[in-house]
Amino acid sequence: MIMKVVEANMEAIKKAYLKMKSEWNILDVGGGDQPIRLATHVIDIQPFNEEGRTGVMGRPTEKPRFTKETWTQMNMCDGKWPFPDKFFDFVWCTQTLEDVRDPIFVCKEMMRVGKAGYINTPRKASELVSGMNEEAYAQYYNGFWHHKWLVDTQGDKLIFESKNSYAACIKWADQDFVDILNKNPKLGYLELYWKDKIEAEEKFTLKSGDAFMELKVFCEELKRNNGG
């Protein structure tokens, strides 16, 4: 397991959190399990928890700003969100886009309702490593069982590639691959600050042979370019 990637990513998220200002109107996109304390609003498929979730992001002395009234329970891919254009000063979206059915639509809605924001996801390389969690049979599949997308960047553009059976089931990551990610944790996660717009697109691969070879070449290049 690439623990150093997980640890480094958590530190990156904490640093991003501390850059936000308490006077901002903030939307947490997909914060159902761990909504951030500074969020004034949350949108998630899960309902508001009456006991109050406070998440891992936030100073212990901070009282959560979101309430039952500012918690929107909906599938965020199903249609326009119930917020006016540019209603939020900042949109927080961490560990969410790799999960949802239509990340391109979610990016469009974030742009519509927000002026700026922060995105964090696992990067493609870490989704090709098995045993990433303690769920049942995690040693037999790559990344996390519920993730739908391999996410990476081209410059400032987000690229979403379907996490197909080749990506999920073939053992791509040998020990050299894992050692590289532990030595260079930023190869395993991405973070993107945006203002006004998000560039995002879906990558389509129509032939099975091409899908296989693209993953093979990706892994070989990662090792070659990083001393593996």
Residue frames as a rotation matrix with the C-alpha (Angstrom) as fourth column:
MET 1
0.575 0.818 0.000 0.00
0.818 -0.575 0.000 0.00
0.000 0.000 -1.000 0.00
ILE 2
-0.256 -0.678 0.689 1.27
0.654 -0.646 -0.393 3.49
0.712 0.350 0.609 -0.84
MET 3
0.332 0.432 -0.839 0.86
0.941 -0.208 0.265 4.95
-0.060 -0.878 -0.476 2.65
LYS 4
-0.548 -0.614 -0.568 3.11
0.591 -0.765 0.256 7.94
-0.592 -0.196 0.782 1.95
VAL 5
-0.803 0.362 0.472 0.77
0.286 -0.461 0.840 9.04
0.522 0.810 0.267 -0.84
VAL 6
0.208 0.943 -0.261 -2.23
0.705 0.040 0.708 8.85
0.678 -0.331 -0.656 1.49
GLU 7
0.189 -0.212 -0.959 -0.42
0.900 -0.354 0.256 10.74
-0.394 -0.911 0.124 4.23
ALA 8
-0.821 -0.561 -0.103 0.94
0.458 -0.756 0.467 13.42
-0.340 0.336 0.878 1.88
ASN 9
-0.538 0.698 0.472 -2.47
0.393 -0.288 0.873 13.94
0.746 0.656 -0.119 0.32
MET 10
0.402 0.690 -0.602 -4.09
0.865 -0.070 0.497 14.41
0.301 -0.720 -0.625 3.71
GLU 11
-0.199 -0.562 -0.803 -1.50
0.724 -0.637 0.266 17.05
-0.661 -0.528 0.533 4.56
ALA 12
-0.929 -0.113 0.352 -2.17
0.347 -0.591 0.728 18.80
0.126 0.799 0.589 1.23
ILE 13
-0.063 0.987 0.146 -5.91
0.593 -0.081 0.801 18.86
0.803 0.137 -0.580 1.96
LYS 14
0.345 0.141 -0.928 -5.30
0.918 -0.258 0.302 20.27
-0.197 -0.956 -0.219 5.44
LYS 15
-0.650 -0.659 -0.377 -3.13
0.531 -0.750 0.395 23.05
-0.543 0.056 0.838 4.01
ALA 16
-0.744 0.450 0.494 -5.83
0.346 -0.373 0.861 23.87
0.571 0.812 0.122 1.45
TYR 17
0.250 0.874 -0.417 -8.42
0.839 0.019 0.543 24.03
0.483 -0.486 -0.729 4.21
LEU 18
0.078 -0.294 -0.953 -6.37
0.845 -0.488 0.219 26.50
-0.529 -0.822 0.210 6.23
LYS 19
-0.892 -0.409 0.195 -6.21
0.443 -0.699 0.561 28.89
-0.093 0.586 0.805 3.25
MET 20
-0.190 0.905 0.380 -9.97
0.641 -0.179 0.747 29.43
0.744 0.386 -0.546 3.32
LYS 21
-0.915 -0.116 0.386 -11.48
-0.137 -0.812 -0.567 32.38
0.379 -0.572 0.727 5.17
SER 22
-0.759 0.603 -0.245 -14.23
0.578 0.452 -0.679 32.18
-0.298 -0.657 -0.692 7.73
GLU 23
-0.349 0.654 -0.671 -16.18
-0.283 -0.756 -0.590 35.04
-0.894 -0.016 0.448 6.15
TRP 24
-0.836 -0.003 -0.548 -16.54
-0.545 0.118 0.830 33.17
0.062 0.993 -0.100 2.85
ASN 25
0.367 0.911 0.185 -19.74
-0.803 0.411 -0.431 31.51
-0.469 0.009 0.883 1.69
ILE 26
-0.613 -0.770 -0.179 -18.47
-0.780 0.554 0.290 27.93
-0.125 0.317 -0.940 1.11
LEU 27
0.619 0.761 -0.196 -20.05
-0.785 0.608 -0.116 24.90
0.031 0.226 0.974 -0.54
ASP 28
-0.479 -0.680 0.555 -18.75
-0.639 0.704 0.310 21.42
-0.601 -0.206 -0.772 0.29
VAL 29
0.260 0.518 -0.815 -19.43
-0.942 0.321 -0.096 19.17
0.212 0.793 0.572 -2.73
GLY 30
0.349 -0.046 -0.936 -19.74
-0.145 0.984 -0.103 15.54
0.926 0.172 0.336 -1.68
GLY 31
-0.561 -0.655 0.507 -19.01
-0.540 -0.175 -0.823 16.12
0.628 -0.735 -0.256 1.99
GLY 32
0.409 0.903 -0.130 -21.58
-0.475 0.333 0.815 13.63
0.779 -0.272 0.565 3.26
ASP 33
0.507 -0.270 -0.818 -19.19
0.606 0.787 0.116 11.49
0.612 -0.555 0.563 5.30
GLN 34
-0.059 -0.671 -0.739 -16.85
0.951 -0.262 0.162 14.24
-0.303 -0.693 0.654 6.45
PRO 35
0.629 0.327 0.705 -18.17
0.585 -0.797 -0.152 17.73
0.512 0.508 -0.693 5.79
ILE 36
-0.486 -0.872 0.056 -15.70
0.656 -0.406 -0.636 20.47
0.577 -0.273 0.769 6.54
ARG 37
-0.193 0.396 -0.898 -16.47
0.908 -0.274 -0.316 22.74
-0.372 -0.876 -0.307 9.47
LEU 38
-0.728 -0.172 -0.664 -16.10
0.052 -0.979 0.196 25.94
-0.684 0.108 0.721 7.45
ALA 39
-0.843 0.434 0.318 -18.74
0.412 0.139 0.901 24.91
0.347 0.890 -0.295 4.90
THR 40
-0.730 0.683 -0.011 -21.86
-0.568 -0.615 -0.547 27.05
-0.380 -0.393 0.837 5.01
HIS 41
0.452 0.855 -0.254 -23.62
-0.853 0.331 -0.404 24.58
-0.261 0.399 0.879 2.67
VAL 42
-0.645 -0.572 0.507 -23.21
-0.377 0.815 0.440 20.91
-0.665 0.093 -0.741 1.77
ILE 43
0.362 0.716 -0.597 -24.50
-0.931 0.239 -0.277 18.96
-0.055 0.655 0.753 -1.24
ASP 44
-0.801 -0.589 0.106 -24.39
-0.590 0.807 0.024 15.16
-0.099 -0.043 -0.994 -1.10
ILE 45
-0.311 0.681 -0.663 -26.47
-0.343 0.570 0.746 12.07
0.886 0.459 0.057 -1.85
GLN 46
-0.527 0.055 -0.848 -26.46
0.699 0.595 -0.396 11.26
0.483 -0.802 -0.352 1.87
PRO 47
0.533 0.801 0.272 -28.93
0.436 -0.536 0.723 12.87
0.725 -0.267 -0.635 4.29
PHE 48
-0.045 -0.448 0.893 -28.02
-0.611 -0.695 -0.380 15.30
0.791 -0.562 -0.242 7.04
ASN 49
-0.258 -0.125 -0.958 -26.95
0.563 0.787 -0.254 13.47
0.785 -0.605 -0.133 10.17
GLU 50
0.677 0.646 0.352 -28.91
0.095 -0.551 0.829 14.75
0.730 -0.528 -0.434 13.16
GLU 51
0.723 -0.476 -0.500 -25.98
0.639 0.187 0.746 13.98
-0.262 -0.859 0.440 15.43
GLY 52
0.895 -0.332 -0.297 -23.88
-0.389 -0.908 -0.156 16.27
-0.218 0.256 -0.942 13.29
ARG 53
0.564 -0.788 0.248 -20.87
0.826 0.547 -0.139 15.25
-0.026 0.284 0.959 11.30
THR 54
0.826 -0.314 -0.467 -17.89
-0.164 -0.928 0.335 17.55
-0.539 -0.200 -0.818 11.67
GLY 55
0.909 -0.411 -0.070 -15.37
0.022 0.215 -0.976 15.81
0.416 0.886 0.204 9.47
VAL 56
0.433 -0.848 -0.305 -11.61
0.883 0.332 0.331 15.63
-0.179 -0.412 0.893 9.73
MET 57
-0.423 -0.570 0.705 -11.02
0.702 -0.698 -0.143 19.10
0.574 0.434 0.695 8.33
GLY 58
0.455 0.562 0.690 -11.36
0.025 -0.783 0.621 21.91
0.890 -0.265 -0.371 10.81
ARG 59
-0.660 -0.646 0.384 -9.96
-0.320 -0.220 -0.921 23.27
0.680 -0.731 -0.061 14.01
PRO 60
-0.596 0.428 -0.680 -11.42
0.694 0.700 -0.167 21.55
0.404 -0.571 -0.714 17.10
THR 61
-0.685 0.302 -0.663 -12.67
0.372 -0.638 -0.674 24.93
-0.627 -0.708 0.325 18.35
GLU 62
-0.881 0.354 -0.312 -14.60
-0.467 -0.555 0.688 25.62
0.070 0.752 0.655 15.12
LYS 63
-0.271 0.879 0.392 -18.32
-0.104 0.378 -0.920 25.11
-0.957 -0.290 -0.011 15.27
PRO 64
-0.649 0.066 0.758 -19.69
0.713 0.400 0.576 23.62
-0.265 0.914 -0.306 12.02
ARG 65
-0.806 0.298 -0.512 -21.33
-0.327 -0.944 -0.035 26.36
-0.494 0.139 0.858 9.96
PHE 66
-0.691 0.593 -0.414 -23.65
-0.308 0.277 0.910 24.12
0.654 0.756 -0.009 7.92
THR 67
-0.573 0.614 0.544 -27.06
-0.617 0.114 -0.779 23.19
-0.540 -0.781 0.313 9.28
LYS 68
-0.426 0.529 0.734 -29.89
0.512 0.810 -0.286 20.88
-0.746 0.254 -0.616 8.36
GLU 69
0.606 0.721 -0.336 -31.43
0.195 -0.544 -0.816 23.79
-0.771 0.429 -0.470 6.43
THR 70
0.429 -0.509 -0.746 -28.28
-0.823 -0.560 -0.091 24.36
-0.372 0.653 -0.660 4.36
TRP 71
-0.618 -0.545 0.566 -27.70
-0.292 0.828 0.478 20.67
-0.730 0.130 -0.671 3.63
THR 72
0.186 0.648 -0.739 -28.92
-0.965 -0.022 -0.262 19.64
-0.186 0.762 0.621 0.17
GLN 73
-0.340 -0.217 0.915 -29.51
-0.158 0.972 0.172 15.91
-0.927 -0.086 -0.365 -0.25
MET 74
0.761 0.551 -0.341 -29.51
-0.453 0.075 -0.889 15.01
-0.464 0.831 0.306 -3.93
ASN 75
0.318 -0.654 0.686 -27.62
0.776 0.595 0.208 13.08
-0.545 0.466 0.697 -6.57
MET 76
0.092 -0.325 -0.941 -25.42
-0.050 -0.946 0.322 15.92
-0.995 0.017 -0.103 -7.78
CYS 77
-0.901 -0.422 0.098 -25.38
0.043 0.136 0.990 14.47
-0.431 0.896 -0.105 -11.33
ASP 78
-0.381 0.842 0.382 -29.17
0.838 0.489 -0.243 14.49
-0.391 0.227 -0.892 -11.73
GLY 79
0.376 0.561 0.738 -29.74
0.807 -0.590 0.037 18.14
0.456 0.581 -0.674 -12.55
LYS 80
-0.068 -0.392 0.917 -29.16
0.051 -0.920 -0.390 21.78
0.996 0.020 0.083 -11.79
TRP 81
-0.550 -0.208 -0.809 -28.19
0.784 0.205 -0.586 22.45
0.288 -0.956 0.051 -8.20
PRO 82
0.457 0.889 0.030 -30.55
0.805 -0.427 0.412 24.65
0.379 -0.164 -0.911 -6.13
PHE 83
0.062 -0.495 -0.867 -28.16
0.639 -0.647 0.415 27.59
-0.767 -0.580 0.276 -5.85
PRO 84
0.927 0.263 -0.268 -27.98
0.005 -0.722 -0.691 30.85
-0.375 0.640 -0.671 -7.82
ASP 85
0.604 -0.737 0.302 -25.12
0.523 0.081 -0.848 31.60
0.601 0.671 0.434 -10.18
LYS 86
-0.277 -0.896 0.348 -21.90
0.206 -0.409 -0.889 32.60
0.939 -0.174 0.298 -8.37
PHE 87
0.724 0.652 0.227 -23.58
-0.129 -0.196 0.972 32.22
0.678 -0.733 -0.058 -4.99
PHE 88
0.870 -0.415 -0.264 -20.46
0.445 0.435 0.783 30.83
-0.210 -0.799 0.564 -3.31
ASP 89
0.655 -0.737 -0.168 -17.13
-0.725 -0.675 0.134 32.51
-0.212 0.034 -0.977 -2.73
PHE 90
-0.494 -0.863 -0.109 -15.43
-0.870 0.491 0.057 29.10
0.004 0.123 -0.992 -2.68
VAL 91
0.709 0.658 -0.254 -16.34
-0.671 0.740 0.044 25.53
0.217 0.139 0.966 -3.66
TRP 92
-0.291 -0.775 0.560 -14.59
-0.893 0.430 0.131 22.69
-0.343 -0.462 -0.818 -1.82
CYS 93
0.783 0.536 -0.315 -14.51
-0.618 0.724 -0.307 19.32
0.064 0.435 0.898 -3.64
THR 94
-0.334 -0.937 0.105 -12.18
-0.942 0.327 -0.077 16.64
0.038 -0.125 -0.991 -2.30
GLN 95
-0.950 -0.153 0.274 -12.27
-0.176 0.982 -0.062 12.89
-0.259 -0.107 -0.960 -2.92
THR 96
-0.076 0.997 0.024 -15.56
-0.185 0.009 -0.983 13.18
-0.980 -0.079 0.184 -4.82
LEU 97
0.195 0.228 -0.954 -15.16
-0.915 -0.308 -0.260 13.54
-0.353 0.924 0.148 -8.60
GLU 98
-0.746 -0.530 -0.403 -13.66
-0.638 0.741 0.207 10.05
0.189 0.412 -0.891 -8.94
ASP 99
-0.831 0.453 0.324 -16.87
0.102 0.696 -0.710 8.64
-0.547 -0.557 -0.625 -7.41
VAL 100
-0.119 0.931 -0.344 -19.68
-0.300 -0.364 -0.881 10.29
-0.946 -0.002 0.323 -9.32
ARG 101
0.299 0.374 0.878 -21.45
0.628 0.616 -0.476 9.21
-0.719 0.694 -0.051 -12.50
ASP 102
0.550 0.004 0.835 -20.85
0.750 -0.443 -0.491 12.47
0.368 0.896 -0.247 -14.40
PRO 103
0.038 -0.619 -0.785 -17.85
0.831 -0.416 0.368 14.44
-0.554 -0.666 0.499 -13.15
ILE 104
-0.761 -0.291 0.579 -17.99
0.603 -0.646 0.468 16.78
0.238 0.706 0.667 -16.16
PHE 105
0.161 0.906 0.390 -21.49
0.422 -0.421 0.803 17.92
0.892 0.035 -0.450 -15.19
VAL 106
0.628 0.034 -0.778 -20.39
0.776 -0.108 0.622 18.36
-0.063 -0.994 -0.094 -11.58
CYS 107
-0.479 -0.858 -0.184 -17.50
0.800 -0.513 0.312 20.55
-0.363 0.002 0.932 -12.72
LYS 108
-0.562 0.337 0.755 -19.92
0.454 -0.638 0.622 22.66
0.691 0.693 0.206 -14.77
GLU 109
0.561 0.825 -0.072 -22.21
0.478 -0.252 0.841 23.16
0.676 -0.506 -0.536 -11.79
MET 110
0.253 -0.559 -0.790 -19.28
0.891 -0.184 0.415 24.06
-0.378 -0.809 0.451 -9.54
MET 111
-0.771 -0.548 0.324 -18.28
0.636 -0.678 0.367 26.72
0.019 0.489 0.872 -12.06
ARG 112
-0.186 0.794 0.579 -21.83
0.415 -0.471 0.778 28.02
0.891 0.385 -0.242 -12.27
VAL 113
0.753 0.621 -0.217 -22.47
0.420 -0.200 0.885 28.36
0.506 -0.758 -0.412 -8.52
GLY 114
0.590 -0.594 -0.548 -18.94
0.630 -0.087 0.772 29.26
-0.506 -0.800 0.323 -7.42
LYS 115
0.914 -0.345 -0.215 -16.38
-0.402 -0.847 -0.348 31.97
-0.062 0.404 -0.913 -8.02
ALA 116
-0.090 -0.972 -0.217 -13.38
-0.840 0.191 -0.508 29.82
0.535 0.136 -0.834 -7.18
GLY 117
0.833 0.447 0.327 -12.55
-0.554 0.672 0.492 26.51
0.001 -0.590 0.807 -5.56
TYR 118
-0.337 -0.913 0.232 -10.30
-0.923 0.369 0.108 23.59
-0.184 -0.177 -0.967 -4.75
ILE 119
0.766 0.495 -0.410 -10.39
-0.587 0.798 -0.134 20.07
0.261 0.343 0.902 -6.22
ASN 120
-0.359 -0.856 0.371 -8.52
-0.912 0.407 0.058 17.06
-0.200 -0.318 -0.927 -4.88
THR 121
0.815 0.562 -0.141 -8.68
-0.579 0.798 -0.165 13.47
0.020 0.216 0.976 -6.20
PRO 122
0.286 -0.721 0.631 -6.49
0.125 0.681 0.722 10.38
-0.950 -0.128 0.285 -6.35
ARG 123
-0.004 -0.358 -0.934 -4.27
-0.923 -0.358 0.141 10.53
-0.384 0.863 -0.329 -9.41
LYS 124
0.618 0.338 -0.710 -4.39
-0.699 0.648 -0.301 7.76
0.358 0.682 0.637 -12.03
ALA 125
-0.271 -0.846 -0.460 -1.22
-0.487 0.533 -0.692 6.08
0.830 0.037 -0.556 -10.78
SER 126
-0.793 -0.062 0.607 -2.55
-0.601 0.245 -0.761 5.38
-0.102 -0.968 -0.231 -7.29
GLU 127
0.268 0.956 0.123 -5.71
-0.860 0.295 -0.417 3.80
-0.435 0.006 0.900 -8.75
LEU 128
0.504 -0.158 -0.849 -3.53
-0.572 0.675 -0.465 1.09
0.647 0.721 0.250 -10.34
VAL 129
-0.682 -0.723 0.109 -2.21
-0.511 0.364 -0.779 -0.20
0.524 -0.586 -0.618 -6.99
SER 130
0.157 0.752 -0.640 -3.95
0.102 0.632 0.768 -3.06
0.982 -0.186 0.023 -5.18
GLY 131
0.012 -0.087 -0.996 -4.58
0.927 0.374 -0.022 -3.28
0.375 -0.923 0.085 -1.44
MET 132
-0.556 -0.251 0.792 -5.28
0.172 -0.967 -0.186 0.43
0.813 0.033 0.581 -1.07
ASN 133
-0.135 0.564 0.815 -7.77
-0.882 -0.443 0.160 -0.07
0.451 -0.697 0.557 1.75
GLU 134
-0.892 -0.205 0.403 -9.00
-0.413 0.733 -0.541 -2.64
-0.185 -0.649 -0.738 4.25
GLU 135
0.134 0.982 -0.133 -12.24
-0.951 0.089 -0.297 -3.50
-0.280 0.167 0.945 2.48
ALA 136
0.421 0.103 0.901 -13.03
-0.134 0.990 -0.050 -7.12
-0.897 -0.099 0.430 1.66
TYR 137
0.476 -0.291 0.830 -10.75
0.749 0.629 -0.209 -8.62
-0.461 0.721 0.517 -1.01
ALA 138
0.854 -0.140 -0.501 -8.95
-0.252 -0.954 -0.162 -5.32
-0.455 0.264 -0.850 -1.58
GLN 139
-0.142 -0.979 0.148 -5.81
-0.324 0.187 0.927 -7.25
-0.935 0.084 -0.344 -2.50
TYR 140
-0.266 0.110 0.958 -7.60
0.695 0.711 0.111 -8.49
-0.669 0.695 -0.265 -5.64
TYR 141
0.555 0.454 0.697 -8.50
0.813 -0.474 -0.339 -5.13
0.176 0.754 -0.632 -7.19
ASN 142
-0.520 -0.825 0.222 -6.76
0.789 -0.563 -0.245 -1.83
0.327 0.048 0.944 -7.78
GLY 143
-0.729 0.170 0.663 -7.48
-0.188 -0.981 0.046 1.46
0.659 -0.091 0.747 -6.06
PHE 144
-0.785 0.541 0.302 -10.79
-0.380 -0.034 -0.924 1.79
-0.490 -0.840 0.232 -4.26
TRP 145
-0.707 0.470 0.529 -13.77
0.569 0.822 0.030 -0.45
-0.421 0.322 -0.848 -5.01
HIS 146
0.253 0.953 -0.164 -16.24
0.707 -0.298 -0.642 2.42
-0.661 0.047 -0.749 -5.54
HIS 147
-0.203 -0.392 -0.897 -14.16
-0.240 -0.868 0.434 4.68
-0.949 0.304 0.082 -7.78
LYS 148
0.653 0.594 0.470 -15.44
0.349 0.315 -0.883 5.05
-0.672 0.741 -0.002 -11.33
TRP 149
0.964 -0.235 0.125 -12.69
-0.020 -0.533 -0.846 7.19
0.265 0.813 -0.519 -12.88
LEU 150
0.088 -0.984 -0.153 -8.96
0.972 0.051 0.231 7.41
-0.219 -0.169 0.961 -13.35
VAL 151
0.956 0.289 -0.047 -8.23
0.281 -0.951 -0.126 11.10
-0.081 0.107 -0.991 -12.95
ASP 152
-0.092 -0.993 -0.070 -5.17
0.912 -0.113 0.395 12.96
-0.401 -0.028 0.916 -14.17
THR 153
0.582 0.244 -0.776 -4.23
0.066 -0.965 -0.254 16.33
-0.811 0.096 -0.578 -15.61
GLN 154
0.055 -0.589 0.806 -2.89
0.991 -0.068 -0.117 17.80
0.124 0.805 0.580 -18.82
GLY 155
-0.657 -0.277 0.701 -1.63
0.164 -0.960 -0.225 21.16
0.736 -0.033 0.676 -17.68
ASP 156
-0.872 0.409 0.267 -4.58
-0.434 -0.397 -0.809 22.64
-0.225 -0.822 0.524 -15.79
LYS 157
-0.083 0.869 -0.488 -7.14
-0.883 0.163 0.441 20.42
0.462 0.467 0.754 -17.53
LEU 158
-0.256 0.123 0.959 -8.73
-0.648 0.714 -0.265 17.53
-0.718 -0.689 -0.103 -15.65
ILE 159
-0.405 0.098 -0.909 -8.87
-0.764 0.509 0.396 14.29
0.502 0.855 -0.131 -17.65
PHE 160
-0.024 0.504 0.863 -11.40
-0.778 0.533 -0.332 11.63
-0.628 -0.680 0.379 -16.65
GLU 161
-0.476 -0.222 -0.851 -10.75
-0.733 0.635 0.245 8.13
0.486 0.740 -0.465 -17.97
SER 162
0.601 0.799 -0.011 -13.14
-0.676 0.516 0.527 5.26
0.427 -0.309 0.850 -17.24
LYS 163
-0.365 -0.668 0.648 -11.77
-0.883 0.470 -0.013 2.84
-0.295 -0.577 -0.761 -14.67
ASN 164
0.368 0.531 -0.763 -12.38
-0.814 0.581 0.012 -0.19
0.450 0.617 0.646 -16.88
SER 165
0.991 0.104 0.088 -11.79
-0.133 0.878 0.459 -3.86
-0.030 -0.467 0.884 -16.06
TYR 166
0.429 -0.903 -0.031 -8.18
0.523 0.277 -0.806 -3.72
0.737 0.330 0.590 -17.24
ALA 167
-0.170 -0.479 0.861 -7.47
-0.374 -0.777 -0.506 -0.86
0.912 -0.408 -0.047 -14.83
ALA 168
0.397 0.470 0.788 -9.30
-0.881 -0.045 0.471 -2.48
0.257 -0.881 0.396 -11.93
CYS 169
0.918 0.247 0.310 -8.19
-0.335 0.901 0.275 -6.09
-0.211 -0.356 0.910 -12.18
ILE 170
0.680 -0.723 -0.121 -4.74
0.378 0.488 -0.787 -6.46
0.628 0.489 0.605 -13.79
LYS 171
0.673 -0.517 -0.529 -1.70
0.544 -0.140 0.828 -6.23
-0.502 -0.844 0.187 -11.53
TRP 172
0.773 -0.354 0.527 0.06
0.279 -0.557 -0.782 -3.21
0.570 0.751 -0.332 -12.98
ALA 173
0.591 -0.490 0.641 1.99
-0.679 -0.731 0.068 -2.02
0.435 -0.475 -0.765 -9.95
ASP 174
0.431 -0.565 -0.704 5.09
0.532 0.789 -0.307 -4.03
0.729 -0.242 0.641 -9.14
GLN 175
0.454 -0.269 -0.849 7.34
0.847 -0.163 0.505 -3.11
-0.275 -0.949 0.154 -6.21
ASP 176
-0.672 -0.719 0.180 9.30
0.736 -0.618 0.278 -0.58
-0.088 0.319 0.944 -8.30
PHE 177
-0.274 0.690 0.670 6.02
0.377 -0.564 0.735 1.18
0.885 0.454 -0.105 -9.14
VAL 178
0.716 0.569 -0.405 4.98
0.552 -0.106 0.827 1.31
0.427 -0.816 -0.390 -5.47
ASP 179
0.047 -0.793 -0.608 8.43
0.925 -0.195 0.326 2.50
-0.377 -0.577 0.724 -4.37
ILE 180
-0.707 -0.283 0.648 8.27
0.593 -0.737 0.325 5.35
0.386 0.614 0.689 -6.89
LEU 181
0.191 0.869 0.457 4.92
0.261 -0.493 0.830 6.53
0.946 -0.039 -0.321 -5.55
ASN 182
0.735 0.045 -0.677 6.14
0.677 0.013 0.736 6.38
0.042 -0.999 -0.021 -1.97
LYS 183
-0.316 -0.921 -0.225 9.24
0.880 -0.374 0.294 8.35
-0.355 -0.105 0.929 -2.94
ASN 184
-0.992 0.046 0.115 7.22
0.018 -0.865 0.502 10.86
0.122 0.500 0.857 -5.01
PRO 185
-0.594 0.801 -0.069 3.78
0.537 0.332 -0.776 11.06
-0.599 -0.498 -0.627 -3.31
LYS 186
-0.245 0.525 -0.815 2.53
-0.444 -0.808 -0.387 13.85
-0.862 0.267 0.431 -5.59
LEU 187
-0.849 -0.038 -0.527 2.44
-0.502 0.372 0.781 11.32
0.167 0.927 -0.335 -8.43
GLY 188
-0.837 0.478 -0.265 -0.42
0.508 0.860 -0.052 9.67
0.203 -0.178 -0.963 -6.55
TYR 189
0.086 0.902 -0.423 -2.81
0.866 -0.277 -0.415 12.56
-0.492 -0.331 -0.805 -5.97
LEU 190
-0.551 -0.226 0.804 -3.79
0.658 -0.711 0.251 15.79
0.514 0.666 0.540 -7.65
GLU 191
0.004 0.561 -0.828 -5.00
0.752 -0.547 -0.367 19.13
-0.659 -0.621 -0.424 -6.38
LEU 192
-0.516 -0.060 0.855 -6.30
0.756 -0.500 0.422 21.95
0.402 0.864 0.303 -8.50
TYR 193
-0.341 0.405 -0.848 -7.19
0.408 -0.749 -0.522 25.49
-0.847 -0.524 0.090 -7.51
TRP 194
-0.453 0.246 0.857 -9.50
0.859 -0.136 0.493 27.18
0.238 0.960 -0.150 -9.97
LYS 195
-0.506 0.358 -0.784 -10.97
0.152 -0.858 -0.490 30.62
-0.849 -0.367 0.380 -10.45
ASP 196
-0.215 0.585 -0.782 -13.94
-0.804 -0.560 -0.198 31.34
-0.554 0.586 0.591 -12.74
LYS 197
0.560 0.454 -0.693 -13.58
-0.800 0.515 -0.309 28.15
0.216 0.727 0.651 -14.78
ILE 198
0.030 -0.494 0.869 -12.56
-0.410 0.787 0.461 24.49
-0.912 -0.370 -0.179 -14.68
GLU 199
-0.013 -0.088 -0.996 -11.23
-0.980 0.200 -0.005 22.77
0.200 0.976 -0.089 -17.77
ALA 200
-0.361 -0.037 0.932 -12.31
-0.459 0.877 -0.143 19.13
-0.811 -0.480 -0.334 -17.82
GLU 201
0.077 0.418 -0.905 -12.91
-0.977 0.215 0.016 16.43
0.201 0.882 0.425 -20.40
GLU 202
0.549 0.162 0.820 -13.60
-0.381 0.922 0.073 12.72
-0.744 -0.353 0.568 -20.62
LYS 203
-0.472 -0.747 -0.468 -11.10
-0.837 0.213 0.504 10.50
-0.276 0.630 -0.726 -22.43
PHE 204
0.664 0.733 0.149 -12.72
-0.604 0.643 -0.472 7.88
-0.441 0.223 0.869 -24.67
THR 205
-0.645 -0.749 -0.152 -10.97
-0.711 0.514 0.480 4.67
-0.281 0.417 -0.864 -25.70
LEU 206
0.260 0.924 -0.280 -13.18
-0.955 0.203 -0.216 2.54
-0.143 0.323 0.936 -27.94
LYS 207
0.454 -0.154 -0.878 -11.03
-0.388 0.852 -0.351 -0.56
0.802 0.500 0.327 -28.56
SER 208
0.998 -0.003 0.060 -10.12
-0.052 0.454 0.889 -3.05
-0.030 -0.891 0.453 -25.84
GLY 209
0.447 -0.892 0.064 -6.60
0.874 0.421 -0.241 -3.56
0.188 0.164 0.968 -27.18
ASP 210
-0.034 -0.415 0.909 -5.98
0.211 -0.892 -0.399 0.18
0.977 0.178 0.118 -27.10
ALA 211
0.711 0.374 0.595 -7.30
-0.470 -0.377 0.798 0.42
0.523 -0.847 -0.093 -23.53
PHE 212
0.901 -0.415 -0.122 -4.91
0.408 0.719 0.563 -2.29
-0.146 -0.557 0.818 -22.40
MET 213
0.159 -0.916 0.367 -1.89
0.903 -0.016 -0.430 -0.86
0.399 0.400 0.825 -24.21
GLU 214
0.264 -0.017 0.964 -2.53
-0.067 -0.998 0.001 2.67
0.962 -0.065 -0.265 -22.94
LEU 215
0.925 0.087 0.370 -2.36
-0.372 0.001 0.928 1.43
0.081 -0.996 0.033 -19.35
LYS 216
0.693 -0.718 0.060 0.74
0.701 0.691 0.175 -0.64
-0.167 -0.079 0.983 -20.07
VAL 217
0.049 -0.675 0.736 2.52
0.668 -0.526 -0.527 2.33
0.743 0.517 0.425 -21.66
PHE 218
0.588 0.238 0.773 1.43
-0.317 -0.812 0.491 4.63
0.745 -0.533 -0.402 -18.82
CYS 219
0.973 -0.198 0.121 2.98
-0.038 0.378 0.925 2.33
-0.229 -0.904 0.361 -16.21
GLU 220
0.413 -0.866 0.280 6.18
0.911 0.393 -0.126 1.83
-0.001 0.307 0.952 -18.19
GLU 221
0.109 -0.343 0.933 6.60
0.376 -0.855 -0.358 5.58
0.920 0.390 0.036 -18.70
LEU 222
0.844 0.218 0.490 5.96
-0.339 -0.490 0.803 6.34
0.415 -0.844 -0.340 -15.04
LYS 223
0.815 -0.578 0.042 8.76
0.353 0.553 0.754 3.98
-0.459 -0.600 0.655 -14.04
ARG 224
0.205 -0.774 0.599 11.11
0.953 0.018 -0.302 5.09
0.223 0.633 0.741 -16.80
ASN 225
0.228 -0.056 0.972 10.61
0.193 -0.976 -0.101 8.80
0.954 0.211 -0.212 -16.07
ASN 226
0.660 0.076 0.747 11.08
-0.647 -0.448 0.617 8.34
0.382 -0.891 -0.247 -12.32
GLY 227
-0.219 -0.962 0.166 14.08
-0.942 0.163 -0.293 6.03
0.254 -0.221 -0.942 -12.16
GLY 228
0.349 0.423 0.836 12.21
-0.670 0.737 -0.093 2.73
-0.655 -0.528 0.540 -11.91
